[in-house]
């Protein structure tokens, strides 16, 4: 599993940090994983996040941490979702903490204890400071923002991590590895037809066993997941290119126009043509970096 699905970050800087401020339609973001630690701070509305096979609720103005290599997906309820998303490379952070690979961070709003609450609120306040700096477009925005993130990481390691090799039961490790393999396979092949048999053969499983395994572990069918991955890429292309909608859909493996509109609206709350119209009218980017350049 050397190539993570969807989230290979090209803008991780020399400090090992990527900060993005997003304004996007609410809805579902499919399963993905990456090597970097992710800090997710919802600025408005509420969201649900699935990490591995557990679901958590995310209220606004609260921090959620997704540790390295954890399979996760998100669903936001607002028509328009605004959040800060930070990715931190463990490899780059080794210059500050050589054994950082041994620290496993667990910081989820649903699980904050009374003993952790004061420190958790302090970290959330630091994330709020990022928002203030961004809105004010401070002269030293990038410098201050990256300094805050390093402080946040230090507090997370001190108060919300365990320094120990993490051992899962062998059956759980096999399941997680299989799910990561599925995610990577789909990302590499979603533009072409993918059948249940193709995926089962890739994993060396029977089709029947794979269907039960994926539905039990992820809560949706495999074919539904493939459709959601295609829809997420169609959305990205709608906001980044001027190609006709039908051409974008075909390039991303979605050939049924009626089903496209139904599935797209279910996930994003609007039709592909609505997204295209908004982009044509506003021309605004969907995500910006601390220097306010388009992603």
Buried (B, 14 or more C-beta within 10 A) or exposed (E): EEEBBBBEBEEBBEBBBBBBBBBBBBBBBBBBBBBBBBBBBBBBBBBBBBBBBEEBEBEBBBBBBBBBBBBBBBBBEBEEBBBBBBBBBBEBBEEEBEEBEEBBBEBBBEEBEEEBEEBBEEBBEBBBBBBEBBEEEBEEBBEBBBEBBBBBBEBBBEBBBEEEEEEEEEEEEEBBEBBBBBBBBBBEBBBEEBEBEEBBEBBEBEBEEBBEBBBEBBEBEBBBBBBBBBBBBBBBBBBBEEBEBEEBBBBBBBEEEEEBBEBBBEBBBBBBEBBBEBBEEEEEBBBBBBEEEEB
